[in-house]
């Protein structure tokens, strides 16, 4: 919701914001997005980037992000078939959110 000055009224409930947070705040999603910000990745590369993430849950999260139009699954008809995941333009626009979250974490959270 916008105020008279054109800024966002952060005190008012916003269903779009709630939906966005429900998408990107699911466990492991932020790390999956961060892995994909480096460019296209194979399933095994993402799994290696996110320690503790099961293959089943990684597959589920990638499908959810694909349905939302944030991730694109690319299949290359080679032998064996090669599958890579890449952020769409919609997904790339999350870069600033990931970066500002990292800056905040560096400032306010202890290492470990």
N, C-alpha and C positions, 0 to 999 in steps of 0.2 A: 504494500500500500504506500502511496506517495503522499508527502506532506505538501502544503501550499508552496513551499520553496523548491519543490522538485526532488528533495532527498527522500530516502526510504525511511518510513516510520517503523523502526525496529521494535517498538512496543506493541504494535498491532499484530495479531495472529495472521499468518500468511500460509495458505494451503500449499502454494508452490514451494515455499521454503521447507515446509514440513516434508513434502515429497522428495525434494532434493536431498535433505538430510537422511531420509530413510534409505535412499539409494546408496549414497557414498559413505554412510556411517556403519554399514554392516561389517562385521568382523572380517578382516583380511582385505576388504575392498580397497582401502587406501594404499596398502602395500602392493596390491596387484596393479593399481593405476600408476603408482610410482615406478614399478618395473617397466611398464609399457611406455612411460614417458621417454625412455631411452631409445625407443624405436620398436620395430616388430620383434616379437619373441615367440619361441616355440613353447609348448606346454611345459616341457621339462625345465626350460630356463626360468620360467616364472616360478615353478615349484621349488627350484633351487634358491631363488631369490628370497622366498618367503618360508623360512624354516618353521616347521610345525604345522604347516598347512597340508591337509590330506588331499590326495588326488580327487576324491569324490567332491570335497568342498570347493576345490579350485575349479573343477568342471562346472559346478553349480553357479559359482560367482561369475565365471566367464559367460555362461549362458544368460544370466540375469543382465549383465552389462551389455551383452549383444542385443537382447530384447529392448533395452532402453536406448539403443543406438549410440552407445558410448564406445563399444569395442566392435571391431569387425573381425570375423574369422575368415582367413584366406586359405583355401585348399589348393595345393599345387599337385597336378596329376603326374607325379613322378613315381618311380618304383624304388623304395616304398613311398607312399603318399606323404607329402610334407604339409603340415598345417601350421600356420603362424597366426598370431593375434596382433592386432594393431589398433591404436586408438583412432577413432573417427575424428572429424573436426570438432564435434560435440565433446568428445573425450579430451582432445587436446586443450580445449578451453578450460579444463580443470587444472591446468599447469599452475596458474597463479595461486589457486587454493592450496595445492600441495606445497608449493614453495613457501607461502606465508605460514602454513602450519609448521614447516620445518624451522623457519626462523623463530617462531614462537616456542617450539620445543627446545631449540638450542638455548634460548634465553631463560626459560622457566623450568625445565625439567632436568633432573640430575641424570648423568650417564648411568647406564646399567640397565 
